[in-house]
Amino acid sequence: MSHFGTLDWCILAVYFIGIASIGPIFARRNKSTEGYFLGNREFPAWLLGLAMFATSISSITVVAYPADAYKTGYLRLLPVFMLPLGIYIASKIFLPFFRRAQCTSTFEYLEGRFGPGVRVYAAIAFLIGQVMRISTILYLVSLLFQQMTGASPFACIFIGGVVIAFYTVLGGIRAIVWAQFIQSFLLWFGAITCMVVLLRGIDGGFSTVLSTAFADGKFTLGDPNPATGVLERAPWFSIQDKAILMMFVLGLLNWLTEYSCNQNVIQKYVSAKNPREATKSIWICCFCSVPTWTFFMFLGTALYVYFKQHPDPQALAILTGAGNAKAESILPYFCVRNIPTGLAGLVITGVLSAAMSASSSSISSISAVSVTDIYRRLIVKNGSDAHYVLVARLISAASCLLMMGGACLFLSLSKLTLQDTGAKLAALIGGGLFGIYMLGFLTKRGNGRSVAIGIVATVAFSAYMAAAQLGWISKELYTGLGVSDGWAAFLSKPMHVYYVGLAGHLLIFSLVYVLAVLFERKSRDLTNYTIWTTQPLPNEE
């Protein structure tokens, strides 16, 4: 039975009104796209760092991480620990390019390096991924909202979407950054409240969680055996299965991608007062994010120990997957039954903060990329700043509608898994973007034509792997064509789907490089486009 009462609804109302009011406060200061998208590049490191942290923590983190640790082990936490190395490499090699070029969009670099076609492809690939991301985030928080309050999940989708639209559309990046600053503290408060209530319900508290989890193998770097349900450690290295070393590699790849070609990150990085503040901001984000992700994983482990001490049929069904019970419902299930009135409202605001901060940042990025890389580049090339700000607001509003529609669609399908499925989707829709950026930053090779060929090859490869993942391409299909069993097994599953993104980046990088070596004869002026041709600025800090 839910403990969500009148006080909790009042807390939610205050939160929604307070966050929404941030938009009008900053609305009048957005008279140019530089102000609307970048806040005139005036943000200090402490504010920007917490905003970047809030962007990285979404309802996927809040719901999926505890679910993963509750049902499995810690294999999918491994990529998190590669963030410091990824940031260090990116801050030394990649990010300075965007600061020097005074970019609004990360894809502006690609046009100068490879031509307008590559820029448009990258922008479209990014937009598709972001619409899927914000829809998933709002869908997930709507489920938790329903379980904790008893209200319709469609009501959460509508209310959350409207509030996000209000302060994002009106206030631009300034409203988003200040809202995220507030939301980061609400998130921490809600998470710590859950942990305190949880540990108080476990005989022996923290030490019992550790001892029980170790005894039951809950810190195992692996997944349950499908046949026995017993947690088994993943191999150290494998291409066709999830492996420990490959999870570290995927983590490093993920963070290098985030800090070299993700508009969500780059847009905030270039909004800082100067390069030093920008670099400080990403390290603040790092030192906040890694402990928070680890905390939410441990929260799932504590939930496992709690329900082992306090057996519950529904919790057991969630653990075993019986009756289509989703692991992602375990944290909401606990909160509904154990968080007292008053605190329940604060917990749900923490979860909503995580969802809204990530979604608002993505919506701002969608607007910035749509205006900078597509609308201003291809449709209206000589409009006024006021015109582009209006278009940016309209695109932000349209993005909110797409987010709400996508969340309703996911809700009607109701067949999602999270951590595992999220990793698979990220691999399949990566589009080789990181490979293109690495080719641009690290080599002097490649032009629009060779990169276009690489894009076609990478998209075809990703489509093939998606078809194999969906079961449209099987071993039986190849054996029916006379292919030997060994080759049929390999062709139907050449690698685990987790590694498709890595393979796509390597494919586009190597293919374009080889084509460039063989067929490109005309050299271009690449000053300040590669690490080999960078010229220092006279007043560079």
N, C-alpha and C positions, 0 to 999 in steps of 0.2 A: 504493500500500500504506500502511495506517495505521501511524503511529508510536505509537499509544496503547498504553502498556504498564502494568505493575504499579504503577509510581510514580504514573502519571496516575490510575489507579483509586483509589489511596490518597488522593491530593489531593481527588478528587471525594467520597470517603467522609468525609473530614474536613470538607469544606465542608457537605455535607448534614447531618451530625451537629451541627456548630457552629451553623448557621442554625436547625435544628429546636429546639435547646436554648434559644433565645431565648424561645420561647413559654412554657415553664414558669416562667422567671425572673420574668415579669411577670404571670402568671396570677392570683396572689392579690391584685393591686392593682386588678383590674377588678370592683369591687363595685357599680358603677352604670353606666348607659348613658353618662353624662358621662365616666366614666373609660375605658370600653371603646371608645367612638367618638372621644373628643376628648382623652384623656389628662389630663382635668381642666384643659385649656387652660393647660398649663404649659411648652410646648416653647419653647426659645430659637431665634432666627433661624437660626443656623449649622446646627443639626441639622435643622430643618424645611426649610430651603432645599435641602440635599443630598437629603433624602427626597423633596421635590417633583421635583427633577432626576431621581432614580432612577425615579420614577413615569413621567416623560415619555419616558424611554429604555427601549424594550422590545426584544424579539427582532425586531420589525418594523423598528426602526431598525438593529439590528446586521446583519440579513440583507438587508433591502430597499434600504437606502441604497447600500451598495456595489454591489448588483446593478443598480440604476438607473443609477449612474454608469458601470459597466462596459459596459452595453449601450446606453445613450442618452447624454444630456447632463445639464445641471444645471437644467433647467426646474423640476423639482419640489422643488428646494432653495429657490427664491425665497420661498415662504411663511415659511420659517424666519426670515428677516431682518425680518419684521414683528412678531416677538415683543416687542422692546423697546417699540415704539409701543403695541402692544396692552396690555402690562402697565401702561404709564404711564396710559393712558386708564382702564383698569379700576381701578387703585389710587386714582384721583381721583374716579371716579363710582360704580362698581358695588360693589366689595368692602366699602367702609365700611358699606353697608346690612346685610350679614351680620354684621359685627362688632357693630354697635349692637344688632341684634336677638337676639344670643346664640343664633344658629341652630345646630342639629345638622345639619339637611338644608337644602340650598339651596332646596328646593321648599316649605318652610314659608312663605317670602315670598309665593309665588303664591296661597296660600289667603287670606292677609290682603288681598291686592290684588284677586284675581279670584274667589275662592271655592274650595270643596273639590274640585269636579269638575276644575278646571284643574290643581290640585295633583296629583291622582291620575293624570290623563293624562300630565303631565310625568314623574312618577315611573316610570310603566310604560314610557314611551318610553326613559327613561334605562336602566332595567333590561335591556330588550331589547338595547340597544346595547352595554352592558357585558358581557353574557353572550357576545355575538358576539366582542367584543374579546379577552376572556381565553381563549376557545377558540382563536382565531386565533394568539395569542401562544404558547400551549403547543404548538399544531400546528407552528409554525415552528421552535421550538427543538428539537422532537422530530426533525425532519428533520436538523438540524445534528448533533444528538447521535448519530443513526444513522450519518451519514457519517464522523464523527470517531472514534467508538468501535467501530463495527461491531455494536453492540447493537441490539436491536429498538426502533423508535421508540415502540412501545406501552409498552416498559419505561420509557422516559423520561417518557412521559405519566403513567404510574402513579407512579413515584418522585417526579417533580416535583410532581404533584398532592397526594400524601400529605404531603410535607415542607411545602408551602405551607399546606395545611390545618392541620397540626400547630401551626405558630407563629402563624398568623393566627387560628384559632379560639380557641386558649388565651390568647394574649398580647394580642389586640386591637391598637389603634392604637400603643401604646407598643412592642410587639414589632415591628410593621411598620416604624415609623420608624427604630428602631435597626438592624434588619436592612438597611433601605435605605441607611443611612449606610455600613455595611460594604460592601454590594453596589456602591455607586457607585465605590468605590476598586478593587474587583475588576474592574469593567467597564473602567475606564480602563487598568488594568494589562494586561488581556487585549488591548484594542484597540492599545495602544502596542507590545506584543510582536509582534502581527501586522504592524504597520507596519514595525518594525525589521527583522524577518526578510524582509519583502517588499522593502524598499529595498536590503538587503544582496545580494539576488539580482538587482538591476537594475544593469547596467553604467552608471556615471555617477550612480546614486542619484537623489536628489531633483531635481537640475537636469535630468536626462534625462526624468524623469516630466513635468515642466513643459513642456519643449521638445517632446517627442513628443505630448503631449496637445494643446498649442496647434496643432501642425502638422496633427494629425488631426481637429481641431474637437471634441475631447471636452469642452470647456468651453462648447459651444454651448447656448444656451437654447432647446432644441427636442427633437424626437424624430426617429427614422429615418423616411425616406419609405418607406411600405409596399411600393412598387413597386421602388425601387432599393436600399433599405437604407442610403442616405446620410443622415447627420444634416443636418437642415434647421432653421434658426431659426424659432421660432414667430412669428406676427404680433404686433405690439405690442398690438392690440386686436381682439377678435372675440367674439361671443356663441356662435357655432356651432362654434368650434374652440378648442383650448387657446391662450391668448394670454399674453404676458408681463405686461402691466398687470393682467389679470384674475387671474393667479396671485398678484400682490401683494395685490389686493383680497381674494381668497379667504383669503390668509394672515392679513390683519388680521381678517377675519370669524371665522376659526377661533380666533384667540387671544382675541378679545373673547368668543366663545362659551365657550371654556375657562375664562375668568376671571370669567364672570358666571353661568353655569348648569351647570358641570360639578362634580358632587359630589366627584370625586377631588381637585380643586383647593380648592374651598370648605371641605371638611372639614378639610384641613390648615391653611388660612389662618386659620380660626376657632379652631384648636388652639393658636395662639401665645399667649405670655404677655400681650401687649398689642398694640394697633394698630401701634405702631412696629416691634416685632419681626416682626409679620405682613408688613408692607410690605418690610422687609429680606429676609425669607425668599423672597419671589417674585422679587426682584432677584438674589439669589444663584442661584436656580434658572435665571433667564434667562442670567446670565453663564457658567453651566456648560453649559447646553443648546445654545445657538447654536454655540459652537465644537465641541462634540461631534458634533452633526449634520453640520456641515461636514467634520469629520475623517473621518467614515464615508463621506461622498460621495467625498472625495479618496482614501480607501482603495480604492474601486472603480476610480477612474482609474488608480491605481498598479497594480492588478491587470491592467488593460487593457494597460499598457505592459510589465509583466512577461511576460505571455503573448504579446505581440508579439515580444519578444526571445527567448522560449523557446516556440516554437510547440508546441501540444498539440492533438490532434484533439478531445478532449472540451471543452477550453476554447473552441475555435472553434465547436463545436456549440452551446455555451451562448451564445456571442456572437450567432450567427445564428439561434438557435432551431430548428436542425435536429434532427430526431428527437425532438421534444417536450422537448428539454433546457431546463430552467428557468434563467433568469438568477440566481435566488435561490440556486442551488447553487454559484455561483462561489467565494464565500469559503470555505465548507466544503471544497470541492474542493482549493483551495490549501492550507488548513490541514492536511488529511489527509496531503498529500504533502510538506509542507515544514516543519511545526512539529515540532521534536525532542521526544523523550520527556521528560516532566517539564514542559516549557513547554506541551505540548498540554493537560495537565490544568488548568493555570492559565488557558489561553485558554477552555476549555469552561466553567470556573467563572465566567469573566467574562460569557460569553453567557448562562449560566443565571441569573446575578445580574440581568442586564437583564430577562429574562423573568419571574423570580420577583418582583422588586420591583414591576414594573408590575401583575402579576396580583394580588398580595396587596393592593395599594392599591385596585384595582377591587373585589375581594371585600369589603373593609371598607366600601367605599361602597355596594355592593349591600345589605349587611346593614343599614347605617345607614338607607338610604332605605326598605328593606322594613319595618323596625321603626317608624321615625319617621313615615313618610308613609302607610303602609298598615295595618300590624298594630295599632299603638297608636291610630291615627286612626279605623279602621273596625271592628276585630275585638274587641280587648280594650282598652278605654279607661282602665280604672282598676286595672291590674295593679301589682304591686310592682316595684321596680327589679331585684330578683333575678330575677323572672320575665322581664323584658324582656332582661336580659343572657343568660339561658338561650336565649331565642328567637333573639337575635342570633347566638349561637354555632351554633345549629342551622341558621340560614339561611346562615351562612358555610360550614358543612360542606356544605350542599346546593349552594351555589354552586361549591364545589370539584368536586363530583360532576358538575355540569352542564359545568364547564370541561373536565374529563377526557372526558366523553361527546362534547362538541362537537369537541374536538381529534381524537378517534378517528374521528368522522364526516368531518371535513375530510381526515383521512389516507386514509380509504377512497375519498373522491371524487378526491383528488389532482389537482385541476384548477385550483388557485389561482394567480393572479398577485398581486403584493403592493402596491407603491407605487401603481400605477395603479388596481387594483381597490379598494384601501383608500380612495382618494380618492372613487371612485364610490359605494361603500357609505356612506361618511360623508355624502355629499350626499343620497342617497336616503332615509336613515333619520333625518335630522335632525329631522323633525317640526315645524319652525318654532319650536323652543323659544327660540332667540335672539330671534326676532321678538316673542314674547310678553314676554320679559324687557325688551326695549327699550321696548315699549309701556308696561309697568309703571313702569320707571325714569324715562322721559323725557317721559311725558304724564300727564294727569289723566283720560284717556278709557278706556273699556272696562269691561265687567263680565262675569260668568260666562257670560251668554247670548250676547253678541256674540263673546266669545273662542271659545265652543263652535262657533259658525258658522264662524269663521276656521279652527279646527282641522279641521273636516270638509272645508273647501275645500282646505286645505293637504295633508291626507292624500290627497285625491282627486287633486290635482295630482301629488304624488310617486308615487302608484300608476300614473298615466298615463305618467309619464316612465320608471318602472321597466319598464312593459310595452313602451315604445318601445325601451329599451335591450336588452331580451331578444328583440326582433324580433317581438313579438306585434302590434305596430302598425307598419305599413310604408307606404311611399309607394304601393305597389300597392293596398293596402287602400282608400286614399282615391280613387285614380284609378278603381278599380272602382265607386266610389259616385258617379262623375261629377264629382269635384273636379278643378280644373285642375292641371297638373303643378307649377306654382309653389307653389300653396297646399298641394298634397299633400306636396311636399318639406318645406315649412315645418312642417306639422302633424305629420309623422312624426318631425321632429327640430327643434323650435323653438329648442333651445339645446344646447350640449354638456352632457353629464351632470355634469361637474364643477360646473356653475353651478346645479344644481337646488336645492341647499341655500340658496344666496344668494337665488334667486327665491322659495323657500318662505318665508324669513324676511320678505322684502319683501311678499309676498302677504298673510301673516297680519297684519302690522303695518298695512298700508294698508287692507285690507278691514275689520278691526275698528275702526280709527280712523274710517272713513267711516260705518260702521253706528252707532257711538257718537254721532257728530255729528248724524246724521239722526234717531235714535230714542231715545237716552237722555235722560231729562229729570231724573231724580232724582240729586242730587249726594250723594257719600258722604264721610265723614271719611277723608282719605288722609294724615293726619299721619305723617311718617316712612316713607311708601311711595314717594314720587317725589322727584326732585331739587328740585322746586319747593315741596315741603311739608315738608322736613327741618327739624327743630328741634334745636339744639345741646343736648347733655347737659351738666349742671352740672359734672361731673368728667371730661369728655371730653378725652383726651390729644391 
